[in-house]
Amino acid sequence: MLDKENKNVVIVSQAEYEELQNAKRVAEYYAMLDKSFEELKRGDVVVKSLEELRGMENE
């Protein structure tokens, strides 16, 4: 099936669409975790004590 712009159109159930959307979100989350882990390995982090974090709440 093609739309007005000659692009393919696929029909799936709502449940399958939601599964695909969830899989996409999970993949994006894992990519973010991988990036964060690489930053951690490079030492690209900021270290704060609990007291410093509590102080930042009021800023």
GIFEN-V669129 format. One record per residue. RES is the residue in three letters. NEAR is the number of other C-alpha atoms within 12 Angstrom. Layout:
BEGIN
res={RES,RES}
near={NEAR,NEAR}
END
This chain:
BEGIN
res={MET,LEU,ASP,LYS,GLU,ASN,LYS,ASN,VAL,VAL,ILE,VAL,SER,GLN,ALA,GLU,TYR,GLU,GLU,LEU,GLN,ASN,ALA,LYS,ARG,VAL,ALA,GLU,TYR,TYR,ALA,MET,LEU,ASP,LYS,SER,PHE,GLU,GLU,LEU,LYS,ARG,GLY,ASP,VAL,VAL,VAL,LYS,SER,LEU,GLU,GLU,LEU,ARG,GLY,MET,GLU,ASN,GLU}
near={10,10,9,8,8,8,9,10,11,11,11,11,10,10,11,13,14,13,14,15,14,14,14,14,14,14,14,14,14,14,14,14,14,14,15,16,15,14,14,14,11,11,11,12,12,11,11,11,10,10,11,13,13,11,11,11,9,8,7}
END
